[in-house]
Amino acid sequence: MFMRKMAQSTELTHGMAQRLGYDLAEATGRSPEGQATAFRSAVMRCAQCRQQEDCKRLQACNTHLDQAPDYCRNTWL
C-alpha cells in the first residue's frame, strides 16, 4: 500500500510539473542534489494530499495548466 501511494504521488507530481511547463530534467542538470531533495519533498507533500483523485482527473483532462490548482501542496512547481 505504501509503495503504491508513493508511486502514485511520484506520477502525479511529475505530471503536474509537466503540465505547468516545469522542466525537471533541466532543473536536475543544474542542481542534481538540490533537485532530488526538492522532488522528494514534493512527492511527500503530494502523498499527504487528500485530493489526489481530483488531481488525477485534472491531469487526465489537461495537457497544459497555467497554474496548479488551489488544493495543490506543491506551489513551487
N, C-alpha and C positions, 0 to 999 in steps of 0.2 A: 504493500500500500504506500509506504513512504517513498520508495523508489519511483513508483508510478506518479505520485504527486510531484516529485522533483522533476521528472522528465516532462510532465505536462507544463509545469511552471517555466522550465527552460524553453520549451517550444513557444509558449505564449510570450515570454519576454523577448525572445529573438524575433518573433513575428511582429510584435509591436514596434520594435526598433526598425525593422524593415519598412513597415507602413509609414513610419514617421520620417523615413529618409536618413536614419542614423546608420552610418557605415561601421559596423562592428569590426570588420576586418581591418579597415584603415585605422581605426582607433587603437586596435590591438597592436598594429605595426608601430605606432608612435610610442606606445607605453604598454608593453606586454604584461608586466606585473600589475601595474595600476588598473588596466582594463580588466584583467582577470578578477581582481578584487572587486571592482565596481560591478561586473557582470554577476559574480557570485552573490553579492549583496542584493542586486536587482531580482535575481531568481528567488532569493529567500523572502523578499518583500512580496513578490508575486504569490509565492506559496502560502502566504498568510491571508491573501485576499479571499473574500467570500463571494466575489462576483466573477469568478473565472469562467463560468458558463456564459455570462454576458459578454465577456471578452472574447471567448471562442466565436460566438455568433457575430460580434462586431468584426472580427478579423475575417471570418468566412465571407462576409458581405462587402468588404472593403480591401482594395489593394493599396490604397494610399489614405493617410489621415493627416490633417493639418496639425492636430494636437491629440494628446492622449485623452481618453475620457476622464471625467471628473473623479471617478472612483479609482482610477489607476494610482497605485502607490509608487510608481516609478516615473516621477515627473522629470527626472534627469534625462530621459530619452528625448 
